[in-house]
Amino acid sequence: MRQPMIRAALAAVLLAGCAAPRPAVEEPQVPTAGADQYLVAGYHPYWMQDAWRSYDAGVFDEIYFFSIGIDSTGQIAERNGWPDRWFIMQQELVQRGMRVTPVVALFSQSAFERLFATGSSSDVLLETLLGLLRDSPSVGGLQLDFEIYQPVPPSVRRQFTEFVERLREEMHAIRADSKLSLYILAYDESDVVDEAALARHVDYFVVQGYDLHGRTEDRTGPVAGLQGWGNRNWQSIVQRLSDLGVSRGQIVMSVPYFGYEWPAVTDRPGARTTGAGVTLSYAPVDPALVPGTRRSALQESEQYGLRRDSLSGSPYYAYEDSVGWRQGWFEDAESLRAKYEYVQDAGLRGVAIFPPAYGSNELEAVLREFFAAESM
C-alpha cells in the first residue's frame, strides 16, 4: 500500500555544517508527565536547523530530534550533529518545560535482520543507545524508528521484542523517569514487529498517521484521512491496534504538516497518477533548507481554490497545466480539528507533529485549542 515514508526520503537531504563547540550544560530537571494527560510532541528534523527556537512550551510537551542513524552493527552511522550541535537546543527547550528525545532510525530490512539475528550486534546497539542517554543529561528518553517493509525471520521478530524489553530496563536503571517510545507503521503488512508484546515494554507508540497515500502512489488521495478510502484512514489504524490488544492510551498519532502534489489523469479524487508526487509543506519554508519542495499547500490552494474530500474530510486542490492535471493533498485546520476531536473521543494518548516547522500559526492554534490546557 505504501512506499517508504516521507521522513526517510527527506532525511536524504544533506545540510552541511560543522559541529559547534560543546558548551557547558547544566543538568536541568527533565519534565515528567502524568499518565492521564495528553501528549503533544513535535519532530525537529536536523535540516530545519534553528526552527526549534519558535517551539512553544504552551503547546508542545516533547520535541523529538530526527534523527540519528544506526547500522547493522549497532553503531551510529549518521549523527546529523547530535549531540554537540544540538546541546543549546536541548538545554533551552528543557528549561522552557519541554522534554527532548533523540530518534534512532533504521530503514533497511537487511540491516535490521543482521542487527537482531545474533546477540552480539544487539548488545552493541544496547550500549550505543544507553550512551545517548548518559551523554546528554537533559534527554528525556529515546525513540526507536525502525521502519521495515519486508518480512524478517520469526527469530528476528522475537529478538527485537526481547531487545526492547532489555533496553527499557537498562534505561530505567540509568534514569528512572526516562521514556521509551517506538514509531510503528500503520499496517505492518509484513508482520515485522509484535505490537502486542512490545506494548508491555514501551511507554507509548507513535503510530504512522500519514503517507496513507504516499509520494509514489498510483492514485491520488488523502495523505492522512480520518475515515473512508478503505482501510487507509486513522479509524482503521487505531482499530487494528486495538484488535491486537494495544491500549488506546498508548497510541500517539503522527500528524503531517506536509502533503503531496501528483500529476494525474483528471481532477477527481482517486484519479490515476502519471508520475511521482512532489512534497508540499503546509506553510512556506525556506527552499534552501528543503530543496525540491514545491510551493506550500497554503499558497497553491489559495491560487487554485480549496476543495474538500467528502469521505476523509481532507483538503486538496487541482489545476491543469500544459502537461495535464495536478492534484495536491494535505491537511489544514479544519481537517486537523476533526482528527483532534477523534483523538480525544477515542481516548488516545496524543499527537506527534511532523514537523512543526512546516506549519503555521493557524495550525498551532488548533493544537492549542484541543490540547494546551490539558497537555503533559
Summary of the structure (lengths in Angstrom):
residues: 376
radius of gyration: 19.9
end to end distance: 34.1
largest distance: 62.3
contacts: 1300
relative contact order: 0.15
helix: 34%
strand: 23%
